[in-house]
Amino acid sequence: MAENRKKTRTEKFLIRSFVSLILFSVCAFGVLGFYMNFRSREAFHQIGEVYMSGVNKQMSQRFESIIQLRFDQVQGLVSVVSYEGLDEEELHEELAYRAKVRGFDYVALCSNTGEFETIIGDAVQPVKPGPFVEAVLSGEQRVAIGVDAEGRSVVLFGVKAEYPMHDGGMSSGLITAVPLSYISDLLALNDENQPMNYCIVRDDSSVVIAGAAVPVESGDESLMDSLSALHESASTGYSAEDFSSALEEGRSYDATVIFGGEEQELFSTPLPHSEWNLIAFMPYNQLNSIMEQLDSHRTNFTILACVSVLLVMLWIFVQYYRMSNNRLKELEVARQEAFEASKAKSEFLANMSHDIRTPMNAIVGMTAIARAHIDDIEQVKGCLKKIALSSKQLLGLINDILDMSKIESGKLTLSYERISLRDLFDGIVSVMQPQINSKKQSFDVHIENVETENVWCDGVRLTQVLLNLLSNATKYTLEGGSIRVSLSEEPSPKGDGYIRSHIVVKDNGIGMTPEFLERIYESYSRADGERVHKIEGAGLGMAITKYIVDAMEGSIEIESALGVGSEFRLTFDFEKANESEASMVLPSWNMLVVDDDEFVCKATSDALRSIGVNADWTLDGEEAIRLAVARHQRGDGYEVILLDWKLPGIDGIQVARRLRDALGTGFPILLISAYDWSEFENEAREAGISGFIPKPLFKSTLYHALSQYCDEESEGEASEEQELNLAGRRLLLAEDNELNWEIAAELLSDLGMELEWAEDGQICLGMFEKSEAGYYDAILMDLRMPHMNGYEATEAIRGLERPDARSIPIIAMSADAFVEDRQRCLDCGMNAHVAKPIDVEKVAKILERFTS
């Protein structure tokens, strides 16, 4: 009985324990199930919020990029299409063409009252015209929904723009549109394979675009009518008031809702440039099934899996974001590099064409003339002189092109040297003559009150400025037009050691508009229109000219009018170059100056009087004949007559012929002109012309040309023609190029010097060390040589322990011709620098100065 009672108690305990265990298990699993279900909802909400927030942010950024691109395209259309110079039909055609290129199906003009004037496509109207028109008028970039004449929805883009409208008024905005499907396609709102469904609503919850899987239609008045709350009291519950407030305030919102009869996670994100919001829905079942599978595994594995998934998703997003940013940066860098390369190439080619072709034209032309007159020694000499001048100018321009990077970076370096304004103008006239002659233009050079002809200046830069202005004048002046350059002088406010020089370049060409004058110094700026479209040029010349003038502390002023011509006025304060010149005095001749330009007559007469000549002038050939004959009959005839080649009525050659017939050959008649003497020399000689004086007529030009007709040789001329005495000088030339050695040896040997050759700097040092003191009179040193360059060889020579090591003149003779190269030569112990190609006269003067 006891055992039975014990068994009964044990069974009851076991049964009760089993039942209790079952009940506990049921309750525990029930509570666990309820808890897991609750936690699953929270987890779903949290995961959905994080995931949907990231995806919505990406969708919002994509939307912003799309809208910003379209606004940039509309703004670009406005910036390139101007109504100036176009009638209304041409303007509409240009707007239509530019809009179609950018992919817009609709274009219209909008007045400030909200009236639309359609240019292409069906007539469109915004669904809410008031806010959209206000945004356009205020310049705000905001898109809106509109409808066309057939009731199709379109997306409107509007920017401020003023164009003439049919009613005679001006528009306040330019409106473009694309189909509504453009937005949904780019954002992939209709992609059925994506885990979320999308729609776009306004701030009043009316539907703008509905995705294919969203159970609402575009145009529905309110999305909230289709939503219902799951749990009003839950933290993830939906509240219509909160949702409406979030839409109106443009902030994000998330909740769990019943939508389309299914429990879904909702996430709202405001879209930029609009009053729209992007609404994303994620069905609960998609994620809940995954959560139920994960509940069957151990908690750690579940947590690890969730974290892994999130980390992978995060890594993918970060990598995608980095790749997108890197690609955009690479594209921007490539675009910038391509732009800079194109700009550099265009500037280089334009400068090459604009500047180098000018002296090259003179070189080629003078070479052809010399070849055609090979038996005429004087003619060939004249051509060679002009070729030499143009070659020097070309060499300077090449140095300038190599220095272009310094100009672009604002590090322009000026090379000041003693120059002759007379030689500079002579060279410019020679260079410009072929261009001017080819267009049969009139070319005059005026010199007024110029007492100081030698100044300190960067001659290459100044020549570049003048050639640029004259080349432009030639290009933009029609055939038969006139071009004039003048030089005058006055005291400088800087003091007695300076002069203020005024240079004026004037033409009667096509002129420029006031609008173009405001941007003439901008790079690549050229006047638009039919009148210049056939004229070559890239619009760089004036920008470089202004840069050089400013660097030389000068000023440039421009006056121009359409159809009248242009005038460029340059002002520089030059330092005087002190020199000892023989007094320029001529016999007190009676002279007659004949020129159709009164300015030239007066300036030339004043210059002649300053050197002792009694000068009369007249503007007409017939009057010149009458004056000359009358004075001859009185026994007080003119002893010299200066005739311009081109005179009104009868030209200078005809006047000379009639004077010779009437007065004989007892006095010289000289022709003055800015044109090439070789073109008419034979005819002039036959007519009795004694010689030629080229314009511009500086005082020194007149003196040296007339002094040959004095009874005795001018001391000044004799001094100028005195040859240098370099005979017997022994030079050591360090040069690694055999051809350069041959040229230098030939040219310098003709002056009576003896040369010895060192193939590099090391050999030069050895030859000097082995020679006796005073054996060499000077050393000509190349800079770039193997084994030991010129700088190292100079420093080694200066460091030798011998009496002439520090006193022997060492002169650099190299193609390294920049200012810094010259300074480095002086710093290492050289006495002077001569740039290649060799100017024999310059080398000889330097050698005489250092070896005398």
SEMISE-232345 format. One line per 8 residues: number of its first residue (from 1); their letters; for each residue x, y, z of C-alpha. Coordinates in pm, whole numbers. Example, Ala and Ser with C-alpha at 12.3 -4.5 7.8 and 13.67 -1.06 7.14 Angstrom:
1> as> 1230/-450/780 | 1367/-106/714
//
This chain:
1> maenrkkt> 0/0/0 | 281/235/91 | 467/157/-231 | 142/212/-424 | 88/545/-251 | 453/642/-321 | 414/545/-684 | 91/736/-705
9> rtekflir> 256/1044/-559 | 551/1005/-799 | 329/961/-1100 | 120/1258/-996 | 439/1459/-951 | 568/1345/-1283 | 232/1408/-1445 | 201/1744/-1275
17> sfvslilf> 564/1824/-1360 | 514/1717/-1717 | 195/1911/-1744 | 358/2203/-1570 | 655/2172/-1803 | 423/2158/-2095 | 227/2453/-1965 | 549/2637/-1883
25> svcafgvl> 689/2551/-2220 | 369/2660/-2385 | 363/2979/-2186 | 736/3033/-2233 | 719/2970/-2605 | 403/3177/-2620 | 568/3462/-2435 | 881/3406/-2640
33> gfymnfrs> 679/3400/-2957 | 493/3713/-2856 | 818/3876/-2750 | 997/3766/-3065 | 705/3887/-3271 | 718/4222/-3094 | 1094/4237/-3129 | 1065/4130/-3492
41> reafhqig> 832/4421/-3557 | 1071/4657/-3386 | 1365/4500/-3568 | 1175/4522/-3895 | 1095/4886/-3827 | 1454/4966/-3730 | 1609/4775/-4017 | 1356/4919/-4257
49> evymsgvn> 1424/5271/-4132 | 1801/5238/-4171 | 1783/5064/-4505 | 1506/5277/-4650 | 1671/5595/-4521 | 1993/5511/-4704 | 1816/5408/-5024 | 1585/5710/-5015
57> kqmsqrfe> 1883/5936/-4960 | 2050/5784/-5263 | 1729/5823/-5465 | 1705/6185/-5345 | 2065/6254/-5452 | 1999/6094/-5788 | 1686/6307/-5826 | 1882/6620/-5730
65> siiqlrfd> 2154/6537/-5984 | 1894/6483/-6257 | 1707/6805/-6179 | 2028/7009/-6138 | 2158/6877/-6472 | 1835/6983/-6641 | 1844/7327/-6480 | 2209/7366/-6586
73> qvqglvsv> 2104/7275/-6941 | 1823/7533/-6935 | 2055/7796/-6788 | 2317/7707/-7050 | 2053/7749/-7322 | 1973/8100/-7193 | 2341/8194/-7167 | 2424/8101/-7530
81> vsyeglde> 2109/8237/-7699 | 2088/8617/-7710 | 1810/8807/-7882 | 2046/9089/-7981 | 2081/9102/-8359 | 1806/8840/-8414 | 1446/8889/-8516 | 1172/8699/-8333
89> eelheela> 1157/8413/-8584 | 1534/8361/-8579 | 1533/8378/-8200 | 1262/8112/-8175 | 1445/7890/-8424 | 1767/7924/-8223 | 1586/7849/-7895 | 1410/7550/-8050
97> yrakvrgf> 1734/7411/-8192 | 1926/7453/-7867 | 1640/7300/-7666 | 1609/6993/-7889 | 1984/6936/-7866 | 1943/6926/-7488 | 1652/6678/-7506 | 1361/6908/-7419
105> dyvalcsn> 1028/6827/-7585 | 857/7149/-7483 | 982/7511/-7474 | 777/7818/-7388 | 826/8177/-7276 | 657/8293/-6956 | 543/8650/-6886 | 541/8800/-6539
113> tgefetii> 164/8750/-6532 | 200/8374/-6582 | 102/8364/-6950 | 286/8101/-7158 | 394/8145/-7520 | 482/7807/-7673 | 788/7777/-7902 | 806/7400/-7957
121> gdavqpvk> 577/7114/-7850 | 216/7132/-7736 | 103/7415/-7513 | 173/7335/-7149 | 37/7477/-6825 | 145/7404/-6467 | -107/7225/-6248 | -39/7490/-5984
129> pgpfveav> 65/7797/-6187 | 89/8044/-5899 | 375/7892/-5695 | 563/7783/-6007 | 554/8128/-6172 | 657/8293/-5844 | 953/8056/-5818 | 1059/8138/-6178
137> lsgeqrva> 1032/8515/-6123 | 1233/8494/-5800 | 1507/8289/-5969 | 1440/7983/-5753 | 1515/7648/-5916 | 1192/7455/-5863 | 1026/7189/-6078 | 655/7145/-6115
145> igvdaegr> 399/6921/-6284 | 216/7051/-6587 | -15/6917/-6854 | -2/6963/-7228 | -291/7016/-7469 | -363/6640/-7480 | -373/6607/-7103 | -36/6436/-7070
153> svvlfgvk> 164/6512/-6759 | 504/6677/-6799 | 778/6801/-6566 | 839/7177/-6595 | 1174/7351/-6550 | 1184/7732/-6541 | 1462/7993/-6520 | 1465/8369/-6543
161> aeypmhdg> 1515/8492/-6899 | 1425/8798/-7102 | 1321/8743/-7462 | 1074/8933/-7682 | 721/8785/-7695 | 447/8808/-7960 | 258/9077/-7766 | 562/9307/-7784
169> gmssglit> 657/9261/-7421 | 953/9080/-7271 | 938/8741/-7108 | 1032/8690/-6745 | 1123/8327/-6776 | 1208/8041/-7012 | 1007/7723/-6947 | 1112/7378/-7069
177> avplsyis> 949/7044/-7007 | 1006/6672/-7042 | 751/6389/-7014 | 668/6276/-6662 | 801/5932/-6753 | 1149/6090/-6775 | 1163/6117/-6395 | 1009/5777/-6324
185> dllalnde> 1239/5603/-6574 | 1557/5764/-6440 | 1459/5685/-6081 | 1342/5331/-6182 | 1010/5383/-5998 | 842/5118/-6214 | 1103/4847/-6159 | 909/4548/-6027
193> nqpmnyci> 1222/4360/-5924 | 1329/4602/-5654 | 1240/4523/-5290 | 1061/4852/-5235 | 781/5035/-5412 | 783/5409/-5467 | 561/5704/-5536 | 612/6079/-5535
201> vrddssvv> 358/6308/-5366 | 320/6681/-5309 | 323/6842/-4966 | -57/6810/-4957 | -15/6429/-5018 | -161/6446/-5370 | 8/6188/-5593 | 251/6311/-5862
209> iagaavpv> 403/5981/-5981 | 297/5633/-5872 | 514/5326/-5918 | 381/5024/-6099 | 341/4820/-5777 | 182/5104/-5575 | -202/5073/-5555 | -269/5440/-5627
217> esgdeslm> -273/5641/-5949 | -97/5959/-6052 | -326/6252/-5994 | -504/6107/-5690 | -589/6389/-5456 | -454/6231/-5137 | -229/5935/-5057 | -344/5943/-4696
225> dslsalhe> -689/5825/-4802 | -528/5489/-4889 | -334/5455/-4561 | -457/5325/-4228 | -290/5285/-3890 | -166/4950/-3763 | -129/5046/-3395 | -202/5405/-3301
233> sastgysa> -27/5360/-2967 | 280/5178/-3094 | 604/5361/-3146 | 600/5246/-3504 | 238/5342/-3555 | 109/5572/-3820 | -53/5909/-3749 | -221/6100/-4032
241> edfssale> -156/6432/-3856 | 215/6358/-3808 | 247/6234/-4164 | 70/6544/-4304 | 284/6772/-4086 | 604/6601/-4204 | 502/6646/-4569 | 424/7016/-4520
249> egrsydat> 742/7084/-4323 | 965/6891/-4568 | 1113/6646/-4317 | 1159/6269/-4321 | 892/6041/-4172 | 865/5667/-4114 | 591/5437/-3981 | 430/5095/-4022
257> vifggeeq> 99/5119/-4209 | -170/4914/-4375 | -151/4996/-4744 | -324/4805/-5021 | -453/4558/-4764 | -100/4464/-4662 | 121/4561/-4370 | 410/4770/-4500
265> elfstplp> 690/4994/-4375 | 656/5355/-4499 | 944/5600/-4531 | 908/5959/-4661 | 1197/6180/-4780 | 1166/6539/-4916 | 1301/6586/-5268 | 1516/6897/-5347
273> hsewnlia> 1412/7165/-5601 | 1043/7081/-5550 | 752/7059/-5309 | 756/6683/-5359 | 830/6393/-5126 | 957/6046/-5215 | 746/5777/-5044 | 892/5427/-5021
281> fmpynqln> 692/5117/-4917 | 846/4788/-4811 | 603/4495/-4767 | 636/4339/-4420 | 618/3979/-4544 | 937/4012/-4747 | 1144/4071/-4438 | 929/3876/-4190
289> simeqlds> 992/3545/-4367 | 1364/3601/-4332 | 1318/3690/-3965 | 1127/3365/-3900 | 1406/3158/-4057 | 1665/3337/-3850 | 1463/3267/-3528 | 1527/2893/-3576
297> hrtnftil> 1900/2941/-3534 | 2088/3030/-3230 | 2077/3390/-3122 | 2446/3449/-3178 | 2426/3321/-3530 | 2121/3538/-3592 | 2296/3847/-3458 | 2613/3763/-3652
305> acvsvllv> 2417/3708/-3971 | 2225/4031/-3932 | 2544/4225/-3857 | 2720/4058/-4151 | 2438/4147/-4387 | 2435/4503/-4267 | 2813/4530/-4291 | 2814/4385/-4642
313> mlwifvqy> 2540/4622/-4745 | 2725/4909/-4583 | 3051/4807/-4751 | 2880/4782/-5090 | 2721/5121/-5042 | 3052/5279/-4930 | 3241/5120/-5219 | 2978/5226/-5467
321> yrmsnnrl> 2980/5576/-5324 | 3361/5595/-5339 | 3372/5457/-5692 | 3110/5708/-5805 | 3296/5998/-5641 | 3632/5885/-5780 | 3487/5852/-6127 | 3333/6195/-6109
329> kelevarq> 3663/6340/-5986 | 3854/6162/-6261 | 3612/6293/-6521 | 3645/6645/-6385 | 4027/6623/-6380 | 4028/6485/-6734 | 3793/6759/-6849 | 4005/7029/-6687
337> eafeaska> 4326/6884/-6831 | 4170/6865/-7176 | 4052/7225/-7145 | 4393/7347/-7031 | 4567/7149/-7304 | 4332/7286/-7568 | 4378/7638/-7437 | 4757/7604/-7429
345> kseflanm> 4765/7459/-7781 | 4533/7726/-7919 | 4729/8005/-7755 | 5060/7865/-7875 | 4941/7818/-8235 | 4771/8156/-8241 | 5081/8332/-8114 | 5302/8140/-8356
353> shdirtpm> 5079/8233/-8650 | 5027/8592/-8540 | 5383/8684/-8448 | 5627/8452/-8626 | 5466/8471/-8970 | 5519/8847/-8984 | 5902/8846/-8984 | 5903/8517/-9174
361> naivgmta> 5703/8687/-9449 | 5966/8959/-9468 | 6251/8702/-9476 | 6088/8495/-9750 | 5991/8804/-9949 | 6333/8969/-9928 | 6500/8638/-10017 | 6286/8615/-10330
369> iarahidd> 6368/8975/-10424 | 6741/8918/-10371 | 6730/8604/-10584 | 6548/8793/-10860 | 6812/9073/-10854 | 7121/8863/-10783 | 7335/9075/-11014 | 7234/9402/-10847
377> ieqvkgcl> 7476/9429/-10554 | 7302/9727/-10394 | 6965/9558/-10423 | 7097/9239/-10264 | 7262/9438/-9985 | 6932/9607/-9908 | 6751/9275/-9901 | 7015/9117/-9677
385> kkialssk> 6988/9409/-9438 | 6612/9363/-9411 | 6651/8987/-9379 | 6895/9043/-9093 | 6651/9278/-8919 | 6364/9034/-8959 | 6581/8744/-8846 | 6667/8929/-8526
393> qllglind> 6301/8999/-8470 | 6217/8635/-8534 | 6482/8525/-8287 | 6333/8756/-8026 | 5986/8618/-8089 | 6109/8262/-8050 | 6255/8356/-7714 | 5922/8517/-7631
401> ildmskie> 5730/8201/-7718 | 5963/7994/-7503 | 5895/8241/-7224 | 5515/8216/-7269 | 5469/8004/-6958 | 5610/8291/-6753 | 5367/8534/-6912 | 5073/8305/-6832
409> sgkltlsy> 5181/8264/-6470 | 5230/8638/-6423 | 5611/8613/-6410 | 5696/8815/-6718 | 6066/8906/-6720 | 6180/9216/-6906 | 6528/9233/-7057 | 6638/9595/-7059
417> erislrdl> 6901/9694/-7312 | 7015/10001/-7494 | 6809/10032/-7813 | 6778/10283/-8092 | 6423/10397/-8158 | 6532/10477/-8512 | 6656/10121/-8573 | 6348/9978/-8404
425> fdgivsvm> 6112/10175/-8629 | 6321/10098/-8935 | 6290/9729/-8858 | 5915/9754/-8800 | 5864/9936/-9130 | 6068/9672/-9314 | 5874/9389/-9156 | 5532/9544/-9224
433> qpqinskk> 5596/9649/-9586 | 5514/9310/-9749 | 5179/9286/-9569 | 5084/9644/-9647 | 5191/9620/-10010 | 4990/9301/-10060 | 4670/9490/-9969 | 4773/9811/-10152
441> qsfdvhie> 4733/10015/-9836 | 4876/10357/-9761 | 5139/10354/-9486 | 5277/10667/-9320 | 5527/10706/-9035 | 5535/11039/-8849 | 5824/11150/-8625 | 5775/11470/-8424
449> nvetenvw> 6019/11644/-8187 | 6223/11333/-8116 | 6553/11447/-7967 | 6642/11129/-7774 | 6669/10831/-8005 | 6857/10591/-7775 | 6683/10461/-7463 | 6687/10169/-7219
457> cdgvrltq> 6402/9936/-7298 | 6305/9575/-7375 | 6327/9614/-7751 | 6185/9269/-7831 | 5875/9327/-7618 | 5819/9678/-7755 | 5860/9553/-8111 | 5616/9271/-8038
465> vllnllsn> 5356/9523/-7917 | 5393/9750/-8222 | 5394/9463/-8471 | 5084/9322/-8310 | 4899/9655/-8338 | 5018/9714/-8695 | 4937/9358/-8801 | 4586/9397/-8662
473> atkytleg> 4552/9732/-8839 | 4655/9569/-9166 | 4420/9274/-9122 | 4115/9482/-9027 | 4169/9757/-9285 | 4032/9700/-9633 | 4242/9715/-9948 | 4339/10070/-10034
481> gsirvsls> 4295/10186/-9674 | 4544/10390/-9478 | 4757/10310/-9172 | 4969/10554/-8979 | 5213/10517/-8692 | 5357/10822/-8518 | 5621/10883/-8250 | 5649/11197/-8042
489> eepspkgd> 5838/11296/-7729 | 5792/11519/-7426 | 5960/11560/-7085 | 5888/11277/-6843 | 5746/11337/-6495 | 6011/11090/-6372 | 6286/11347/-6417 | 6559/11462/-6655
497> gyirshiv> 6699/11112/-6694 | 6379/10997/-6868 | 6168/11088/-7167 | 5798/11027/-7223 | 5739/10870/-7563 | 5396/10867/-7727 | 5333/10608/-8000 | 5007/10620/-8194
505> vkdngigm> 4886/10353/-8438 | 4584/10467/-8639 | 4387/10310/-8924 | 4063/10371/-9113 | 3956/10007/-9093 | 3631/9845/-8988 | 3647/9968/-8628 | 3506/9811/-8312
513> tpefleri> 3183/9836/-8114 | 3176/9987/-7761 | 3066/9646/-7628 | 3372/9473/-7775 | 3606/9745/-7647 | 3501/9657/-7292 | 3639/9302/-7333 | 3914/9356/-7591
521> yesysrad> 4187/9258/-7343 | 4024/8925/-7254 | 4192/8612/-7393 | 4029/8469/-7707 | 3804/8774/-7746 | 3712/8852/-8106 | 3440/9068/-8253 | 3145/8871/-8385
529> gervhkie> 2976/8916/-8719 | 3015/8869/-9091 | 3269/9149/-9119 | 3547/8960/-8939 | 3463/8591/-8986 | 3718/8548/-9266 | 4001/8720/-9078 | 4244/8485/-8904
537> gaglgmai> 4314/8520/-8536 | 4239/8361/-8199 | 4189/8676/-7992 | 4513/8653/-7792 | 4714/8944/-7935 | 4556/9228/-7739 | 4561/9033/-7412 | 4938/8976/-7449
545> tkyivdam> 4989/9336/-7563 | 4815/9472/-7253 | 5020/9242/-7032 | 5348/9361/-7184 | 5250/9731/-7171 | 5159/9698/-6804 | 5484/9514/-6729 | 5676/9801/-6893
553> egsieies> 5483/10045/-6669 | 5324/10203/-6974 | 4965/10274/-7069 | 4744/10198/-7369 | 4426/10379/-7473 | 4189/10291/-7756 | 3938/10491/-7957 | 3733/10316/-8221
561> algvgsef> 3406/10346/-8408 | 3237/10111/-8654 | 3319/10198/-9012 | 3555/10480/-8907 | 3865/10302/-8779 | 4070/10259/-8464 | 4340/10454/-8285 | 4576/10300/-8026
569> rltfdfek> 4777/10539/-7808 | 5078/10404/-7618 | 5270/10600/-7355 | 5604/10495/-7204 | 5858/10663/-6978 | 6196/10547/-7112 | 6528/10598/-6941 | 6771/10787/-7162
577> aneseasm> 7076/10594/-7283 | 7376/10822/-7234 | 7608/10829/-7533 | 7871/11052/-7682 | 7761/11159/-8030 | 7924/11396/-8270 | 7731/11719/-8312 | 7495/11682/-8608
585> vlpswnml> 7538/12002/-8813 | 7493/12043/-9189 | 7573/12337/-9413 | 7307/12609/-9424 | 7152/12472/-9741 | 6827/12593/-9887 | 6604/12285/-9904 | 6251/12211/-10015
593> vvdddefv> 6041/11936/-9853 | 5751/11808/-10063 | 5494/11577/-9901 | 5114/11560/-9910 | 5107/11520/-9529 | 5138/11861/-9359 | 5249/11696/-9034 | 5544/11527/-9208
601> ckatsdal> 5640/11852/-9382 | 5645/12054/-9061 | 5821/11787/-8853 | 6086/11729/-9122 | 6144/12103/-9170 | 6186/12150/-8794 | 6436/11862/-8777 | 6634/12007/-9070
609> rsigvnad> 6645/12353/-8912 | 6778/12199/-8588 | 7083/12069/-8780 | 7147/12398/-8966 | 6940/12367/-9287 | 6700/12634/-9417 | 6391/12434/-9511 | 6073/12528/-9696
617> wtldgeea> 5784/12286/-9756 | 5482/12240/-9977 | 5206/11980/-10011 | 5173/11972/-10390 | 5401/11861/-10674 | 5296/12141/-10911 | 5358/12399/-10640 | 5700/12243/-10571
625> irlavarh> 5797/12285/-10938 | 5677/12646/-10936 | 5873/12729/-10618 | 6192/12558/-10736 | 6182/12728/-11079 | 6107/13070/-10927 | 6398/13051/-10682 | 6630/12924/-10954
633> qrgdgyev> 6541/13219/-11173 | 6621/13454/-10881 | 6963/13290/-10846 | 6883/13152/-10505 | 6780/12801/-10599 | 6726/12506/-10369 | 7041/12304/-10308 | 6856/11986/-10207
641> illdwklp> 6495/11879/-10268 | 6319/11603/-10072 | 6025/11449/-10263 | 5763/11211/-10131 | 5700/10923/-10372 | 5320/10937/-10355 | 5182/11287/-10412 | 4835/11399/-10525
649> gidgiqva> 4813/11471/-10894 | 5164/11389/-11015 | 5386/11164/-10804 | 5738/11235/-10682 | 5910/11063/-10978 | 5716/11276/-11228 | 5800/11589/-11030 | 6170/11495/-11034
657> rrlrdalg> 6163/11438/-11411 | 6012/11783/-11476 | 6257/11950/-11234 | 6552/11791/-11414 | 6413/11908/-11747 | 6370/12263/-11615 | 6671/12304/-11382 | 6927/12045/-11487
665> tgfpilli> 7133/11810/-11269 | 7330/12053/-11053 | 7158/11962/-10726 | 7047/11637/-10559 | 6682/11532/-10554 | 6613/11269/-10287 | 6302/11052/-10263 | 6143/10994/-9921
673> saydwsef> 5897/10709/-9861 | 5793/10436/-9621 | 5773/10191/-9912 | 6044/9959/-10037 | 6292/10157/-10251 | 6365/9852/-10466 | 6014/9859/-10612 | 6069/10185/-10799
681> eneareag> 6446/10247/-10789 | 6510/10196/-11162 | 6231/10431/-11265 | 6345/10685/-11007 | 6707/10677/-11125 | 6596/10729/-11483 | 6389/11032/-11373 | 6695/11191/-11210
689> isgfipkp> 6646/11091/-10848 | 6984/11106/-10671 | 6906/10882/-10374 | 6652/10759/-10122 | 6579/10832/-9755 | 6344/10584/-9588 | 6076/10695/-9349 | 6049/10744/-9055
697> lfkstlyh> 6255/11064/-9080 | 6443/11087/-8751 | 6687/11373/-8719 | 6978/11128/-8731 | 6830/10964/-9040 | 6821/11299/-9221 | 7169/11393/-9103 | 7346/11074/-9210
705> alsqycde> 7161/11062/-9542 | 7240/11426/-9631 | 7595/11440/-9495 | 7726/11247/-9796 | 7641/11549/-10010 | 7862/11783/-9803 | 8189/11905/-9950 | 8381/11721/-9681
713> esegease> 8312/11395/-9503 | 8104/11426/-9189 | 8297/11355/-8875 | 7999/11181/-8729 | 7969/10950/-9026 | 8340/10881/-9027 | 8322/10795/-8663 | 8025/10568/-8723
721> eqelnlag> 8196/10385/-9005 | 8525/10345/-8819 | 8616/9978/-8813 | 8709/9795/-8497 | 9077/9705/-8449 | 9092/9345/-8330 | 9382/9216/-8538 | 9619/8986/-8352
729> rrlllaed> 9382/8900/-8069 | 9416/8531/-7970 | 9095/8369/-7847 | 9019/8031/-7690 | 8676/7909/-7800 | 8508/7635/-7591 | 8243/7479/-7816 | 8128/7117/-7844
737> nelnweia> 7951/7160/-8180 | 8187/7146/-8478 | 7952/7344/-8705 | 7924/7624/-8449 | 8306/7627/-8420 | 8341/7655/-8795 | 8097/7947/-8815 | 8257/8135/-8527
745> aellsdlg> 8609/8074/-8655 | 8520/8199/-9004 | 8338/8510/-8887 | 8590/8615/-8622 | 8896/8531/-8832 | 8773/8783/-9090 | 8829/9048/-8821 | 9197/8947/-8790
753> melewaed> 9169/8736/-8474 | 9333/8399/-8411 | 9113/8123/-8264 | 9194/7796/-8090 | 8930/7530/-8034 | 8847/7340/-7713 | 8585/7067/-7765 | 8445/7087/-7411
761> gqiclgmf> 8491/7265/-7078 | 8747/7014/-6946 | 8971/7059/-7251 | 8930/7437/-7229 | 9050/7432/-6867 | 9349/7213/-6962 | 9452/7433/-7256 | 9437/7745/-7038
769> ekseagyy> 9642/7581/-6761 | 9915/7475/-7007 | 9940/7818/-7173 | 10169/8095/-7058 | 10023/8389/-6869 | 9877/8641/-7116 | 9883/8392/-7408 | 9508/8417/-7459
777> dailmdlr> 9341/8758/-7480 | 8993/8624/-7408 | 8784/8304/-7377 | 8452/8249/-7556 | 8262/7992/-7347 | 7965/7778/-7451 | 7743/7680/-7156 | 7612/7333/-7245
785> mphmngye> 7908/7098/-7302 | 7992/6738/-7205 | 8234/6644/-6921 | 8236/7000/-6784 | 7984/7273/-6870 | 8065/7640/-6916 | 7972/7743/-6562 | 8198/7478/-6407
793> ateairgl> 8485/7556/-6645 | 8464/7929/-6563 | 8465/7867/-6187 | 8765/7632/-6227 | 8961/7888/-6434 | 8886/8169/-6185 | 9015/7944/-5905 | 9357/7878/-6064
801> erpdarsi> 9672/8015/-5897 | 9810/8220/-6187 | 9817/8596/-6249 | 9573/8608/-6541 | 9319/8356/-6405 | 9092/8624/-6258 | 9158/8897/-6515 | 9117/8718/-6849
809> piiamsad> 8781/8813/-7010 | 8543/8514/-7028 | 8241/8577/-7248 | 7947/8335/-7259 | 7834/8251/-7612 | 7527/8028/-7584 | 7169/7964/-7698 | 7063/7985/-7331
817> afvedrqr> 6948/8343/-7363 | 6699/8408/-7087 | 6761/8678/-6829 | 6830/8422/-6557 | 7090/8255/-6783 | 7275/8584/-6826 | 7266/8652/-6454 | 7400/8306/-6375
825> cldcgmna> 7691/8368/-6614 | 7783/8687/-6430 | 7745/8517/-6092 | 7993/8240/-6179 | 8260/8486/-6292 | 8199/8557/-6662 | 8230/8912/-6793 | 7948/8922/-7051
833> hvakpidv> 7690/8712/-7236 | 7621/8688/-7612 | 7322/8492/-7738 | 7334/8258/-8036 | 7302/8289/-8329 | 7616/8501/-8327 | 7591/8873/-8398 | 7949/8936/-8517
841> ekvakile> 7928/9312/-8468 | 7809/9270/-8110 | 8078/9011/-8031 | 8345/9237/-8181 | 8236/9537/-7972 | 8237/9331/-7653 | 8582/9188/-7732 | 8723/9532/-7804
849> rfts> 8581/9664/-7476 | 8733/9386/-7267 | 9061/9338/-7453 | 9164/9699/-7519
//
